[in-house]
Amino acid sequence: MITIEIPDQDTKLYMPSDLSECDSRQYAELCDLIFRLQHKGLPYEIFRIHAVYALLDMEVQENEVAEQQEEKMANIYQLSQLVDGFFEEGDGDTKILKQYYVHNPEEKVKLIGSRYYGPSDGFENIQFGEYIDALHLFTEFNETMEVEYLYQLMATLYRKPKSIFRKGIGNEEINGDVRRNYNRHGVADRAKKFKHLYFGKVYGFYLLFASFQKYLATAKVYWQGRELDLSILFDNSDSDVVQSNIPGIGMKSILFTLAESGVFGSKKELEKENLWEILMRMYDLTKRDKDAIAQQEALKRKAT
């Protein structure tokens, strides 16, 4: 977080240094601008100016005198250079958005008198089946740039809360998830409703999902006292799925492979398993395969 002091007004402003530091309002407004930058041809210099206004919650003043306006814009331009910190340098003049966060800035959205809950931080409360469906929609958007897939992506993972209440408590978190059980047949209806949401929230969720994908491809997590490197689950040659070089993973084929093995029961039962439980199982299987290959190679070298 960057602190900006205005001595003559005895004011301090706080400006996020990247998306991970944005609150819900900042995140949504900036994501709307990022979409316009990435897909609508908004010039980067103009984007930076608008970003300052959004991040600092400033409004354009209509009746400022020329001198005040000139001084203000000079200060805004200077501040806009801080927005560069939201990006990394890519090839040539390409700027790659920094995405190193897995907390959900918009875990709950309100729409037409209803509340919809999304994934918790780290996507810890989602099932394998709904993740596969969401990943498919995520990939479809990256390939087609059809905005409809963004609404369907959000509608897949955002649902109304379960209708269980306790006196004095309100909506009770059940099994780590307040959302209703996933049913893919309800996605289309929710997607239509989500078209009434502020678009920055919708694209913001897409960027969160992309950041989570990047995290999975590079994450080292601790599980039962061991450090696990999840990057072994990913095929590094499949790195063109996302604009920001976030690797993809063949989850659909893994679903059928695990279903055939019967480790988690039928395909329907497997889809209901927690995503992280599946990831840990996938890690174990992948590591065993790699260990077996390494042992075979070692025996071949020893034999020669």
N, C-alpha and C positions, 0 to 999 in steps of 0.2 A: 504494500500500500504506500502511495506517495503522498506526503503531506505538503499542501500548498498554503502558504501564509499570505494574507493580504493585510499588512500592518495598518494602513490608514483606515481600514474598516474593522480592525480588530477581529478578523475572521480567519478561520482555518478550514480548508477544504481537503477532503481525502479522495484521492483518485486511484482506482485499482491499477495494478501494473500488468495484469493479464486477466483472462476470463475467470480463472479460479477464485479471484478476489472480489468478483462482482456480487452484489446482492441481487435479489429477484428482479427488481425493476431495472437495474443497470444491465443485467444479463439479457433480459428480453429486448430492451431497446437497442443494445449493441448488436445482438444477433440479427435483428431486423436490418440494421445497417450493413452487417457482414454479408447477408444474403444479397443485398443490392450491389455491394462491391463485387462479389464473386459471380453473380449471375445476371445482373441488370446493367452492367457497364458504368456504375458510379465511379468517377475518377477518385483515385486514392487520396489526393490532396483534399478534395471535398469531403470524402469519408472521414478523414481525420478531424476536420472542423466539426462536423456533425457529431462525431464520437465524443468530443470534449463536452458539447452541450448535453449529450445524453448521460455521460458518466458523472458530470457535476450537477445534473438536474437544473440546468440553466434554461431560461426562456429568452427568446429574441425580443428586444425592446424596440418598439416602433418609433418612439419619439425622441431618440437620443440626438443631441446636436452632433454636427460633423466631427468636431475635435474629439468628443467623447467616444464616438463610434470608431474613429481611426485608432485611438489608443486601445480601445477594447479589443478590436480585431487583431492588433499587433500582439496583445497578450494572449489572445485565443490561439493565434498561429504558433506562438512559442510553446504553449501548453500542448498543442496538437502533436508536436514532435514526440511527446511522451507516449503517444498511441503506437509508435513504432515498436515499443516494447511488447505489444501483443503478438508480434510476428517474429518469425525467424527468416533468415535469408536462405532462399533456395537457389536453384540454378539460374544464372543470368540475373534478371531483375525480379524473379519470382519471389513473392513473400508467402511464407507458409504460416498459417495460424498456429499459435502455441496451444496445444491441447494436452494438458497433463493433469486432468482433474476427473474424478469419478463421483463426486458428490452432486446431488441433484438440486440445483438452485430453485426448481419449481416442482417440488414433490407433490403439491396439491394445486389444482386449478379450479376456479369457480366459473360456471357457465350456465346461464338460464336457470338460476335457482338451484343448481345441482353442484356437487363437489365430485371431482374425479382425482383419484390418487394414482401416482406413477411409481416407478421403481424407487426403492430406498437407495441410500448412498452405496456405491459399489455394486449396485444391481443384486444385492444379497437376497432379495425376496422374490425373484422371478423363477418360473419353471422353465425347464429345458425346451418344452414344446413352444411356449410363447416366445422364447428367445429366438428359436429357429425361424418362426414366422416373421418376427421383427427384423431379423438379419436379412431375410429374403427381400423385404420391402426396402430396407436400407440400401441393399445392392442394386435393386431396380431403380431407385432414384439416382444413384451414382452413374448408372448406365444410360438413363433416359432423360434425366433432369426434369421429369414430370412431377409437378408440385403435389399432385394427388397422392403420390406415394408418401409424402411427408405427413399428410393427415392420417393416412392409414397406419403409418409407423407409430405415431403417437396414440392412435386409437387402439392399437394392439396392446400397449403396455399401460395405458391409463384407463382406469375403470372406477365405477362408483364403489363406495365402501360397503362392506358386508352389513346387513341390517341386524346387528346384534348390539344391544345396549344393556348397560348395567346401571342401576340407580346410583346417581352421584358421580358416575364415571364418564358416561357418554359412549362414544364409539370405542369399542374395545379392540386392541390389536390382537389378532388371532394368528397363532403360528407364525409370528413375525411379519404378517401381511394384513393390512386392513382392507385390501381390495377384494372385490368379488372374484370368484373363480373364473379362470380364463375360458372363454368360449369364442372361437374364431368367427362364429356366425354373427356376433354382435359388433364386429369391427366396422363393417360398412356403415351401420347406423350411427355409431359414434363418430366416425370420420366426417360424416355430413354435419354433425353438430359442431365439431371442432373447427369447421370453417368459419365459425363466428368468433373464434378466439383471436386475440392479437397475434399477428403472424410471427412476431419475434419469439413468442413462446413456442410455437410449432417448430420453427427452424432452430431455436435454441435447444429443443430436445434432440433434434437430429445431430447437432454438434456435440451434445453430451454423449449420444450413442457412439458417435465417431471417436470421441475421446476414450470411451470405455473399450472400444475395439483396439485402439492403440495401446491401451493399458494391458489388455489381455496378451497382446503380442510381445510385450516387454516385461511383464510383471514378474516379480519374485515375491512369492507369498509364503507365509509361515503356516504350516499345517501339521498338527500333532508333533510339534517340536522340530520339524524339518523345514528347511528352506527349499521351496519348489520353484523352478524356473519354467514358467508356462510358455516361454517362447518356443520350446521344442514341439509344441502342438501345431505350430504354424509353418506353412510352406513358404519360405522366403521368396520363391519365384513368383508367387501370386501377390504382387505388391502394387497392382494398378487398379485395385477395386475402388479406392477412395482418392480424392484429389490430393490429400495431404500425405500420400504414400503410406496409409494405414493398411497393414496386411489383412487378407481375408482368410477364412478357414472353412473347410468343407463340412459344416455341421450337419447338413442333410444326410450325407453319406455316413457320417459317424452315427447318426440316429439309427439308421438301418443296421449298421454293423453291430452296435451294442444291443439292438433289439434281437438280432439273430443269435447273439451269444447268450441271451436270456439272463444276463447278470442282474438287470433291473426288472425283469419280467417282460410283459408284452410291450409292443410299441406304444400303446395307449398309456400303460403304466410308466414307461420310460419318459414320456412327454411330461408327466406330472412331477417328475423328480426335480429337486432344486438344481438350478444351473451349476452352482459351485460344487455340488456333490458329483455331478457329471464331469466337470472339469478335472476334479481330483482323480476320478477313475480313469479318465482319458490320459492324464499325466502318467499314472501308474502303468497303464498298458503301453504307452509310447516309450517310456523309459525301459520297460522290460524288453521291447523290441530292439531298442538301440543297444542295450547291454548285450543281448544275444548276438547281434551283428558284430559288436566289438570283440566278443569272445571268439567268434568264428574266425575273424580276421587275425586275432592273436594266435590261434591255433595254426592257421595257414602259414603265418610268418615263422612260427616255431618249427613247423614241418619242413620248411625250406632252409 
